[in-house]
């Protein structure tokens, strides 16, 4: 047995080549757009989440608006609920952006659970390319 272990071996093969140098060049023109604001009526969205023991989310929305209340704190409960409210406001109104958003957040703490509610109101904004 020891002779077979001593006589056997493993091998590694490494194959490499020289690659040709390639440098890409591109010119990117900035997007020129303006925001058309419809101030005749306000848009709004609401969201609510329930957390068991204040940590584990047991109910709430699963769609969020990008770039709204980005939080790197995994225990932050206000940011995702506010982001979900913004998503609902944009989706239901057909807006591209909420102009002058105003958030109202309510947190209720109970012994075994916590609820977080957020409502956003603002004006409908639409992008118009120039």
Secondary structure, 3 states (H helix, E strand, C coil): CHHHHHHCCCCCCCCCCCCCCCCCCCCCCCCCEEEEEEEEEEEEEEEEEEEECCCEEEECCCCCCCCCCCCCCCCCCHHHHHHHHHHHHHHHHCCCEEEEEEEEEEEEECCCEEEEEEEEEEEEEEEEEC
